[in-house]
């Protein structure tokens, strides 16, 4: 497809799409038409999500694409009972994980005889009924991708219990000795069915569940949920409350990246660096508690605004010392040759693979993909003035560490700007959220946020003030897609915890 055809296609979609929400266009078509359009979209738009939802005429499949050039989202909607001409992941590899999920939730096979991986169901439920279709046709083990270890290789089992404080994750490391040949991941241990549990709940209760989708990302996921609800109900957020939300989001980003540095210190055997990072992390969490009342900034956001303001004096007094200590830590780490040598060249993700797999956040930016919703999909025009995303090119553990350090610096700059430049902020207890005036008939909204791990999406449908359908897509869901690829990139056993710490994802965000 040449450049002119790409521009024409996007213009046609903008004209033909329909939606009641700014920056979001919906396009309804047959599965055959959607399959043809997906092939045209693959080079020019980023695949963001795919899910199935109930509709008046049965079930619908929804594909979400992001435009990272001019901002906005496109949702392709087609009947579920129509099959794509070829498996979607054949032309859009980023969608393979969603194809596997749709099979376990709804019993929908990719087609073309393509096998699926296990993502939600444990082995004991491999031939059970689909999770969202009780009474439906039972799943077949013959559809599963084979789990084969051949020749002289062995599978070294690690997990699901891997250590104190670590999430449940099974890693099957395939090797003939020291070099990693392949890796099998199993994350079903933490599946909680949060989306299904939200149905019938009030918005406040559903927000509570979204916030706890992954505890080390509460602000970002809650923000995406709140924005989806506000889009559905037509609620405008006051500027001071919106900037306060962004302030909390950046504080979450700061402690996230410092936590990654602590984990990298542990993985590389650098005890002093680990201890220094953990002390700084603890001080960040205590600062969160002073500023917003909770170490992990729980219970701050609500639909329509924030539940409380920030203690700006406490935050302002801590910024300069926090920045100085962080810069000293990073300088010491990067001056330690044994530390840098372990990171450089390990867990490499190429730029082409980052595009192909639809990666987001620091993992994508470390591979040269400059996707950041704070630049391209801003909800408020005043929040991120002058923002430029960090980016590296190498795609390895060192590149992800450098991107994380640059993001902490930028977050500190933004926080300092908001606190000291007179930007309107909620600095006392906020007014209650939306009342019954905002409760109306069936409506839907798409919400997004650039969380500490990347783009989080929430599709929400509301009727009578309660959730009728919810789809959560945290950033971890997209980026785990590349983790096993990163492990295969000329790594050895002792590289595994280093690669995991540099990705710094959560299992909970995937197995929601």
C-alpha positions in Angstrom: 0.0 0.0 0.0 1.5 3.3 -1.0 1.3 6.6 1.0 -1.6 8.0 -0.9 -3.7 4.9 -0.4 -3.0 5.0 3.3 -4.1 8.5 3.7 -7.2 7.9 1.6 -8.1 4.9 3.8 -7.9 6.9 7.0 -9.9 9.7 5.5 -12.6 7.3 4.4 -12.8 5.7 7.9 -13.1 9.2 9.5 -16.0 10.1 7.1 -17.8 6.8 7.4 -17.3 6.1 11.1 -20.0 7.1 13.6 -19.8 7.5 17.4 -21.2 9.7 20.1 -17.7 10.0 21.7 -15.0 12.4 20.5 -11.8 10.7 19.2 -13.6 7.4 18.7 -15.2 6.1 15.5 -17.3 3.0 15.0 -17.6 1.1 11.7 -20.0 -1.7 11.3 -19.5 -4.3 8.5 -19.5 -8.0 7.7 -16.7 -10.2 8.9 -15.4 -10.5 5.3 -15.3 -6.8 4.9 -13.6 -6.4 8.3 -11.0 -9.0 7.3 -10.2 -7.1 4.2 -10.0 -3.8 6.1 -7.8 -5.2 8.8 -5.2 -6.2 6.1 -5.1 -2.5 5.0 -5.0 -1.2 8.6 -2.2 -3.4 9.8 0.6 -1.2 8.3 -0.9 2.2 9.3 -2.6 1.6 12.7 -1.8 -0.1 15.9 -4.0 -3.1 17.0 -5.1 -2.4 20.5 -7.8 -4.9 21.5 -10.4 -7.4 20.4 -13.4 -8.7 22.4 -16.9 -10.1 22.1 -20.0 -8.4 23.6 -23.7 -9.2 23.7 -25.9 -7.2 21.2 -29.6 -7.1 20.2 -29.0 -9.5 17.4 -26.8 -12.0 19.2 -23.0 -11.5 19.8 -20.7 -9.0 18.2 -16.9 -9.0 17.7 -15.2 -5.6 18.3 -11.7 -4.8 17.1 -10.0 -1.7 18.4 -7.3 0.1 16.5 -5.3 3.1 17.7 -4.1 6.0 15.5 -0.8 7.0 17.0 -0.1 9.8 14.5 -3.1 12.1 14.9 -4.8 10.4 17.9 -8.1 8.6 18.2 -9.5 5.1 18.0 -11.4 3.1 15.4 -13.7 0.2 16.5 -14.6 -2.3 13.8 -17.8 -4.2 14.7 -19.0 -7.3 13.0 -21.4 -10.2 13.8 -19.7 -13.0 15.7 -21.5 -15.7 13.8 -19.6 -14.7 10.6 -16.1 -16.1 10.2 -13.1 -14.2 8.9 -11.8 -15.5 5.6 -8.5 -16.4 7.3 -7.5 -16.4 11.0 -7.1 -12.8 12.0 -3.7 -13.3 13.5 -2.5 -14.5 10.1 -2.6 -10.9 8.9 -2.4 -9.3 12.4 -0.1 -11.3 14.7 -0.8 -8.9 17.6 -4.4 -10.4 17.8 -3.3 -14.0 18.5 -3.6 -13.6 22.3 -7.1 -12.2 21.9 -8.0 -15.1 19.6 -7.0 -17.6 22.3 -8.9 -15.7 24.9 -12.1 -15.6 22.8 -11.9 -19.3 22.4 -11.9 -19.9 26.1 -14.5 -17.3 26.9 -16.9 -17.8 24.0 -15.8 -20.9 22.2 -14.9 -19.0 19.0 -12.1 -20.8 17.1 -9.7 -18.7 15.0 -10.5 -20.7 11.9 -8.2 -22.2 9.3 -7.2 -25.0 11.8 -5.0 -22.6 13.7 -4.3 -23.9 17.2 -4.7 -21.8 20.3 -2.7 -21.4 23.5 -4.0 -21.7 27.0 -4.5 -18.2 28.6 -7.3 -18.4 31.2 -8.4 -21.9 31.8 -6.2 -24.4 33.8 -5.4 -27.8 32.2 -8.1 -29.5 34.3 -10.8 -27.3 32.5 -9.4 -27.7 29.0 -12.6 -29.4 27.8 -15.0 -27.4 29.9 -17.8 -25.1 28.7 -16.7 -21.6 27.5 -16.6 -19.3 30.6 -19.1 -16.8 29.1 -21.4 -19.4 27.5 -22.6 -21.8 30.2 -24.4 -24.6 28.4 -22.6 -24.1 25.2 -20.6 -26.6 23.3 -17.6 -27.9 25.3 -14.1 -26.9 24.3 -11.9 -29.3 22.5 -8.3 -30.2 23.5 -7.6 -30.9 19.8 -7.7 -27.1 19.1 -4.8 -26.5 21.6 -1.3 -25.7 20.3 1.0 -28.7 21.0 3.3 -28.4 24.0 6.3 -30.4 22.7 9.9 -30.6 23.9 12.0 -32.5 21.4 15.5 -34.0 21.0 17.9 -33.5 23.9 16.1 -30.5 25.3 14.3 -30.6 28.6 11.7 -28.3 30.1 12.9 -26.8 33.4 9.8 -26.0 35.5 9.9 -22.7 37.4 6.8 -21.7 39.4 4.0 -21.0 39.9 5.5 -20.4 43.4 8.8 -18.8 42.6 9.6 -16.8 45.8 8.2 -14.6 48.5 6.2 -11.7 47.3 6.2 -12.9 43.6 3.0 -13.4 41.7 1.9 -16.9 40.6 3.5 -17.6 37.2 4.6 -20.8 35.7 7.6 -20.6 33.4 8.5 -23.7 31.4 12.1 -23.0 30.3 13.2 -25.3 27.5 16.9 -25.8 27.3 19.7 -28.3 26.5 21.9 -26.9 29.2 22.4 -23.2 29.7 21.0 -21.5 26.6 17.2 -20.9 26.5 15.6 -22.4 23.4 11.9 -21.7 24.2 9.6 -20.7 27.1 6.0 -21.7 28.0 4.0 -19.3 30.2 1.0 -20.2 32.3 -0.9 -17.4 34.1 -4.3 -18.9 34.8 -3.6 -19.2 38.5 -4.6 -15.5 39.0 -7.7 -15.3 36.8 -10.5 -13.6 38.8 -13.2 -12.9 36.2 -13.3 -9.2 37.1 -15.1 -8.2 33.9 -17.9 -10.7 34.5 -18.1 -9.6 38.2 -18.6 -6.0 37.2 -21.8 -6.7 35.4 -24.8 -5.5 37.4 -22.6 -3.4 39.8 -22.8 0.3 40.4 -20.1 2.4 38.8 -18.5 3.0 42.1 -18.3 -0.7 42.9 -17.0 -1.5 39.4 -14.4 1.2 39.7 -13.3 -0.4 42.9 -12.7 -3.7 41.0 -10.9 -1.9 38.1 -8.6 -0.2 40.5 -7.6 -3.6 42.0 -7.2 -5.2 38.6 -3.4 -4.8 39.3 -2.5 -3.2 42.6 0.8 -1.8 41.3 -1.1 0.2 38.6 -4.3 1.3 40.5 -4.3 4.9 39.3 -3.8 4.1 35.6 -6.5 1.4 35.3 -8.9 3.4 37.5 -8.4 6.4 35.3 -9.2 4.5 32.1 -12.3 3.1 33.7 -13.4 6.5 35.0 -12.9 8.0 31.5 -15.0 5.3 29.9 -17.8 5.9 32.3 -17.6 9.6 31.8 -17.7 9.2 28.1 -20.7 7.0 28.4 -22.6 9.3 30.7 -21.5 12.6 29.1 -19.8 13.8 32.3 -17.2 16.7 32.0 -14.4 16.6 34.6 -13.2 19.9 36.1 -9.7 20.9 35.0 -8.4 20.9 38.5 -9.6 17.4 39.1 -8.2 16.2 35.7 -4.7 17.6 36.5 -4.9 16.1 40.0 -5.5 12.7 38.3 -2.5 13.2 36.1 -0.4 14.2 39.1 -1.3 10.9 40.8 -0.6 9.0 37.6 2.9 10.4 37.4 3.6 9.6 41.0 2.6 6.1 40.2 4.9 6.0 37.2 7.9 7.2 39.4 7.5 4.5 42.0 6.9 1.9 39.3 10.3 2.6 37.5 12.2 2.7 40.8 10.6 -0.6 41.7 12.0 -2.0 38.4 15.5 -0.7 39.3 15.2 -2.5 42.7 14.2 -5.8 41.0 17.1 -5.4 38.5 19.5 -5.0 41.3 18.3 -8.2 42.8 18.4 -10.0 39.5 22.0 -9.0 38.8 23.2 -9.7 42.3 24.0 -6.0 43.0 22.9 -6.0 46.7 23.9 -2.4 47.4 22.1 -1.0 44.4 19.1 -3.1 45.2 19.0 -1.8 48.8 19.4 1.8 47.7 16.6 1.4 45.2 14.3 -0.2 47.8 14.9 2.5 50.3 14.0 5.1 47.6 11.0 3.1 46.6 9.8 3.0 50.2 10.2 6.8 50.5 8.1 7.2 47.3 5.3 5.1 48.8 5.4 7.1 52.0 5.2 10.3 50.0 2.2 8.9 48.2 0.5 8.3 51.5 1.2 11.9 52.7 0.1 13.4 49.4 -3.0 11.3 48.6 -3.7 9.2 51.8 -2.6 5.8 50.4 0.8 4.2 49.7 -0.4 2.9 46.3 -2.9 5.8 45.7 -6.0 3.6 46.1 -9.5 5.2 46.5 -8.5 8.5 44.9 -10.4 8.5 41.6 -14.1 8.4 41.1 -16.4 8.9 38.1 -16.6 12.6 37.5 -13.4 13.6 39.4 -11.4 12.8 42.4 -12.4 11.9 46.0 -9.8 14.1 47.7 -7.2 16.7 46.9 -3.4 16.5 47.1 -1.2 17.7 50.0 0.8 20.0 47.7 3.0 21.3 50.5 4.2 17.8 51.4 4.8 17.0 47.7 6.7 20.3 47.0 9.0 19.9 49.9 10.1 16.4 48.8 10.6 16.8 45.1 14.2 18.2 45.0 15.6 15.6 47.4 13.8 12.8 45.6 15.2 13.9 42.3 18.8 14.2 43.7 18.7 10.7 45.2 17.2 9.2 42.1 20.0 10.7 39.9 22.6 9.5 42.3 21.2 6.0 42.2 21.0 5.8 38.4 24.5 7.2 38.0 25.9 4.6 40.4 24.1 1.8 38.6 25.2 2.8 35.1 28.8 3.2 36.4 28.9 -0.4 37.5 30.2 -2.4 34.6 29.0 -5.8 35.9 25.5 -4.4 36.1 25.5 -2.8 32.6 27.1 -5.9 31.0 24.2 -8.1 32.3 21.6 -5.8 30.9 23.1 -5.0 27.5 22.0 -7.4 24.8 19.6 -9.4 27.1 15.9 -9.8 26.3 16.0 -7.9 23.0 12.9 -6.9 21.2 13.3 -5.6 17.7 11.4 -2.5 16.5 9.6 -4.6 13.8 8.5 -7.1 16.4 7.3 -4.3 18.7 5.1 -3.0 15.8 4.0 -6.5 14.8 2.9 -7.5 18.4 1.2 -4.2 19.2 3.4 -3.5 22.2 2.9 -0.4 24.3 4.5 1.7 27.0 8.2 1.6 28.0 8.7 -1.8 26.4 7.7 -0.5 23.0 9.5 2.9 23.4 12.7 1.0 24.3 12.5 -0.7 20.9 12.1 2.6 19.1 8.3 2.8 18.9 7.3 6.3 20.0 3.8 5.5 21.2 2.6 7.4 24.2 -1.0 8.5 24.8 0.2 11.5 26.8 1.3 12.9 23.5 -1.2 11.5 21.0 -4.4 10.9 22.9 -4.6 13.7 25.4 -7.9 14.1 27.2 -7.1 17.5 28.5 -5.2 20.1 26.4 -3.5 21.6 29.4 -2.2 18.6 31.3 0.9 17.6 29.4 2.2 20.8 27.8 5.7 20.3 26.5 5.7 16.6 27.0 8.1 14.5 24.9 8.1 10.7 25.3 11.4 8.9 26.1 12.7 6.5 23.5 15.7 4.2 22.9 16.5 1.9 19.9 18.2 -1.2 21.1 15.1 -2.9 22.6 17.2 -4.8 25.3 17.1 -4.7 29.1 19.5 -1.8 29.2 17.3 0.2 26.8 14.2 -0.4 28.9 16.1 0.7 32.0 17.2 3.9 30.3 13.7 4.6 29.1 12.4 4.1 32.7 15.0 6.5 34.1 14.1 9.1 31.5 10.4 8.7 32.3 11.1 9.3 36.0 12.9 12.6 35.1 10.0 13.7 32.9 7.5 12.8 35.5 9.4 14.8 38.1 9.5 17.7 35.7 5.7 17.5 35.1 4.9 17.2 38.8 7.2 20.2 39.6 5.5 22.2 36.9 2.0 21.4 38.1 2.8 22.1 41.8 4.9 25.3 41.3 3.5 27.0 38.2 0.0 27.8 39.6 -1.7 25.1 37.5 -5.2 24.5 39.0 -5.1 21.5 41.3 -7.5 19.9 43.7 -5.8 20.8 47.0 -8.6 20.0 49.4 -11.4 17.5 49.8 -13.2 17.2 46.5 -16.9 17.6 46.0 -18.9 14.3 45.6 -19.0 12.7 42.2 -21.9 12.6 39.8 -25.4 12.1 41.3 -28.6 10.7 39.8 -28.7 13.5 37.2 -26.1 11.6 35.2 -27.9 8.2 35.3 -29.5 7.6 32.0 -30.4 4.9 29.5 -28.1 2.5 27.8 -24.8 4.1 26.7 -21.2 3.1 26.1 -17.8 4.6 26.3 -14.2 3.9 25.6 -11.6 5.1 28.2 -7.8 5.2 28.0 -4.8 6.2 30.0 -1.0 6.0 29.5 -0.3 4.0 32.7 3.2 3.2 34.0 3.2 0.1 31.8 1.6 1.7 28.7 -1.8 2.1 27.2 -4.7 0.8 29.3 -8.2 0.6 27.6 -11.6 0.1 29.1 -14.8 -0.4 27.1 -17.9 0.1 29.3 -21.6 -0.2 28.7 -24.0 1.3 31.3 -27.7 1.0 31.7 -29.7 2.5 34.6 -26.6 3.6 36.4 -25.1 0.0 36.5 -22.6 -1.8 34.4 -24.1 -4.0 31.7 -20.8 -4.9 30.0 -17.2 -4.3 30.8 -13.9 -5.0 29.0 -10.6 -4.3 30.7 -7.4 -4.3 28.7 -4.4 -3.3 31.0 -1.1 -2.7 29.4 0.3 -5.9 30.8 -2.1 -7.8 28.5 -0.3 -6.5 25.4 3.3 -6.6 26.6 3.3 -10.2 28.0 2.8 -11.1 24.3 6.5 -10.4 23.7 8.0 -11.7 26.9 8.7 -15.3 25.7 10.0 -13.8 22.4 12.5 -11.7 24.5 13.6 -14.8 26.4 14.4 -16.7 23.2 16.7 -13.9 22.0 20.1 -15.5 22.8 19.6 -15.6 26.5 20.7 -18.0 29.3 19.0 -19.2 32.5 20.3 -16.4 34.7 19.0 -13.8 32.2 15.3 -14.7 32.9 14.9 -12.6 36.1 16.7 -9.7 34.5 14.4 -9.7 31.5 11.3 -10.0 33.8 12.5 -7.1 35.9 13.1 -4.9 32.9 9.6 -5.6 31.5 8.2 -5.1 35.1 4.7 -6.4 34.2 2.1 -7.9 36.5 0.5 -11.3 36.1 -2.7 -9.8 37.6 -3.0 -7.4 34.7 -3.0 -10.3 32.3 -5.1 -12.8 34.2 -7.7 -10.4 35.3 
